[in-house]
Amino acid sequence: MSSRLVVETREIDTVEDPLAYADPAAPLAWLRRGDGIVAVGPRVVTTIRVPAGVAPLRSAAIAEAWRDLSRDAEIDDPLGLPGTGLVAFGALAFDETSAADSVLIVPEAIIGRHRGRTWLTRIRTADAGASPSPTTPTGYGPHWAGTVGPGAQTPQGYQDSVRGALSRIAAGELSKVVLARDLTGSIPAGSDLRRLVRALSTGYPDTWAFAVDGLIGASPETLVTVQNRTVTARVLAGTIGRGADADADTAASAHLASSTKDLDEHEYAVQSVLASLRPHTRALAASEQPFLLKLPNLFHLATDVEGELAEGESSLDLVGALHPTAAVAGTPTPAAIAAIRELEPFDRGRYAGPVGWVDAAGNGEWAIALRCAQFTPRADAIAVTAYAGAGIVAGSDPESELLETRVKFRPLVDALA
């Protein structure tokens, strides 16, 4: 049997709601401001799945497998837009020791949109013959609601973990660690998960709304983007909730912009990203001062980074080099990861791991899986585990950090309800 892939992309009439073509039970989607890519239906051509312990670095194993798969592919793509041609959706585990698999999924058909243009990509193995998969939308299932409550890490337990982290920082073991907590619950069996993706995509249009292998969320944080060998990354670190009115909003943004604690945390994150990207890029530069990124429920400090991809590299190589950033792990990274393993009473799975897509040329868009939950089908319901975290540095207050996680949970909790 030939595993060589045959890929054909063609421009089609405008599709107003690509998500309507996705599989209700297991959508594959990557959307921002109405543009992006969505897998049509449930049929998949191939999945690259890397469990823990298979390789020293799972992202490297996935990158090599993707190179092998895409090298021999026969690709007919006259458009050459972001997301056309051979594309795989990916979600990688946060920690190399996590029980969650890192995956790349190649669907049989993809509908994409980019700046007013719409296309359909069909992918098959060379010996499968050109039997077109159906490309018709399916109506959304009934509305559903779900609730989540404290998981393995209770609010009190979280504050205790923050105190434990502060002790390590005071002892000089590390400068920063990002600690998360979890919420768990369930939604009815057979729920149309596209409704959640649509709610997040429309409610938070400036984030990356994603659905990959049961991981669904809306991330404000780009890990790295590569298009035509231009590398861009946006670093977010330092957060404050939005005010209840215009005056409170202004006060909140001014406080964040002048907060030594948040500015220090942000600078750690920026330097971490620059150091990781330099070996894989040319002409790398970052803006001198962070700017305020305004989201519906909070402000972030943000810095944009840009460079040129070195020869022979792909966005997956950059994902492996960048992850985990100081923004989601801490500084220095090895000490922060060790602290996370000891202070968090759960496996993060793919929370705070890379999520996005890659094409045959190595282009891609990757975000950090934040504001997200993992959905796992059970016999009588779909289990939900949501995650949110906060960066702990010297001077952090346990109660304030707990409140920050509550703010970060809000997009997903509201969408679930």
Secondary structure as UniProt FT lines:
FT   STRAND          5..12
FT   HELIX           18..21
FT   STRAND          29..32
FT   TURN            33..34
FT   STRAND          35..39
FT   STRAND          44..50
FT   TURN            52..53
FT   HELIX           58..71
FT   STRAND          74..76
FT   TURN            82..83
FT   STRAND          87..91
FT   TURN            96..97
FT   STRAND          102..107
FT   STRAND          109..114
FT   TURN            115..116
FT   STRAND          117..125
FT   TURN            126..127
FT   STRAND          147..150
FT   HELIX           155..170
FT   TURN            171..172
FT   STRAND          176..188
FT   TURN            189..190
FT   HELIX           194..203
FT   TURN            205..206
FT   STRAND          208..212
FT   TURN            213..214
FT   STRAND          215..219
FT   STRAND          222..227
FT   TURN            228..229
FT   STRAND          230..241
FT   HELIX           246..258
FT   HELIX           260..277
FT   HELIX           278..280
FT   STRAND          281..286
FT   STRAND          291..294
FT   STRAND          298..309
FT   TURN            311..312
FT   HELIX           315..322
FT   TURN            326..328
FT   STRAND          330..331
FT   HELIX           333..343
FT   TURN            349..352
FT   STRAND          354..359
FT   TURN            360..361
FT   STRAND          364..368
FT   STRAND          372..377
FT   STRAND          381..393
FT   TURN            394..395
FT   HELIX           398..416
//
